[in-house]
Amino acid sequence: MSSTGLKVLSLIISTFAIVQITRAGDPDILTDFIVPISNIPIDGNFFTYTGFRFLVTQTTPPPTFKVTKASMAEFPALNGQSVSYAVLQFPTGSINPPHTHPRSAELLLVAQGSLQVGFVDTTNKLFTQNLQTGDLFIFPKGLVHFQHNADAKNPALAISAFGSANAGTISLPNTLFNTSIDDTVLALAFKTDVATIQTLKKGFAP
């Protein structure tokens, strides 16, 4: 192939890669914001979310790990804006189990207490860190990650920012053991027996 041909081929490949990267996030919108189908008034209230006010008045942490989201579902004005938040509350010893966000990276800020965090990349390498109040940690898009409050005395609180109005969450334990995936399939996948899988599933029964 000639030098010119190689340059053209390289340009085509580069352009295709850029297009793929661009398509990986929320799609761009052609208006300032997206108006919901429902006939609600579009004023300052539409662009305001009050679901985090409890953080100012709350005096005791919840009894179990709790996530409060400000995503497109809770805050419709986020539709098309490629951003959302979540507040993560960790009582002592609690965990946010391994999970992924298929449509966004997660930037986590520890606002209170401390957290042990980690993620696993596509080569199965584990990256962990012990975070203190004020620390930030990035979980790359789509990778399995977790957070754990190992402190036996103090609760923790974190705020997560996402580059999508609907980042999505896939909880690995819940997805694997609280759905109708065949017990034999799971037993083979985890190199164990059906009885062990059924015992694990009981822990997720309502």
N, C-alpha and C positions, 0 to 999 in steps of 0.2 A: 504494500500500500504506500502511496506517495506521502510526502510530508504534509501536503495540504489536506489529503484525505484523513490522515491521523488527527490533524487539528480539528477538522470538522467533526469527526467521531468523538473526540474528547469534549468538544463543545456540547454536542448532543447529550452525552452521558452526564456532564456537569449540570446542564439545564434540567435533565430529568431528576437528578438528585436533589436539586434546589426545589423543584416542584413537589417532590415527595416530602421534603422537610417542611415546606410551607403547609402542606395539607395535613401534617401531623397534629396541629393544634386546632382550636376552635376556628370555624370559618369566619372570614371577614364579613362585616355587614355593610350595606350600601346606604344606611341611614344613620342618624346620630344615635339612636337607640331603637329597640324593638318594642312596639306597643302590643300588649296582650290582646287576644281575641275578645276577651270579656270587656264590656263597656265600663271600665273603671276610669275615674278622672285621673288625668296625668298632671300631677302637680308635685310639689316638694315631698309629699307623703309617699308617692310612688318610688322615689329615689332614696327613701329612708328605711332602715331596718333596725328594729328595736329589740330584737331577740337576744341580745347580749347584755341587756340592762341588769340581769340578775347577778352579773359579776360584781357589780358595785355594792349590792346589798347582801349577797350571800355570806353567811358567817360560818357554815360548816360544809365540808365537801360531801358529794353524794356517796352513798354506801358502796357503789361499784363504779368501775370505769364508765365515763359518760362522754359522748360526743355531741356537741350542739353545732349544727351547720348553718352557714349562711351561703347557700348555693342557689342555683336558679330555681329549684323547687320551693325553697323558703322565701326567696327574695327575687321575684320575677324581673326586676329591673336589671339584674345581672345578665340576662339573656343577651348574648352577642358581645359581651364586654370582656370575656376571657379572663375572669378573675373571680375568686370566691375565698371564703374563710371557713375555719372550723375552730372551735374551742374544745380542747381536750382536758378533762378533769380526771386526775389520778388519785384515788385514795391510797393510803399506805399499802405497799405490796401489790398494787394492781398492774395490769398489763393491757396494752392495746395489741391484740394478737397479730401474728404475721398476716399481712395483707398487701394489696397493690392498688394503685390508682392508674387505670389504663389510659387516661386522657391527660394526665398532668404530672409534673414534678411537684414535690411538696417542700416548702420552706418552713421549718418549724422553729419557733421562738419559745424558749422556756421562760415563762413569766413568773413562776413561783416554784420553789423546790428544786429538785434535781431529777434527771432521767437517764437511764441507760438506753441507748438507741443503736440501731444497726440496720444494714441492708445487705442483700446478697446480689452480686452482679451476675451477668450471663455466663461467666466462667466458674460460677459457684464460689467465688471469693467473698468472704464476709468482712464488712467494714463496720466497726463498732466505735462508740465514743461514750464517755460519761459526761453529760452536760450539766452545767450549773445555771443558776438563774441569770438570765441575760444572754445566754449562748444561743447561737443559731446553728441549724444543721439542715443540709439539703438531702432529700431522698430523690434520686433520679427517677424520671418518668417510667412507670410500668414495672419497676423492680420491687421484689418482695422486701418488706421492711417491718419493723416493730418498734414499740416504745415500752419501757418498763420502769415503774417507780419502785426501786429496790429499797428505798428508805422505809424503815419499820416504824418511824415516828411522825414523819411529816408528809402531808399531801403534796401533790405537784399540779401545776397548771401550765398548759402550753397553748399557743395560738399558731395555727397552720394556715399558710397562704398557698393558693393554687393558681396555676396559670390557665384555668378553665372554669367556666361557669358551672360545669357539671363534670368534675374530675372522675367520678365513679369510684366505688370501693368494692374490691373483691376480697372478702375474708377467707383465707385458706382453710382454717378449721371448719368454718360454717359451710363453705362451698363443698368441701370434701365429705363431711360427716353429717350434714343436715339437709342433704338432697337425696335424690333417688339413684345415685350411682350404685351399681350392683356391688354387693359385698365381696363377691369373688374378684371383681376387677380391682377393688381397693386392696384386698388381701394380697393379690399378686404384685400390685404396684409398691406396696410397703413391705413386701417380703415377710408377711406374717400369715396368720390363719383367720378364717371368717369369724370365729368366736371373738377374737381380739377386736376386729373391726366393729362387730355388733356391740361390744362393750363401750367402745369409743362413741358410737352413735347414740347410745343411751344418755350420754352426758349432754347431748344437744337436743334431746327430746323436750317439747314444750311442757 
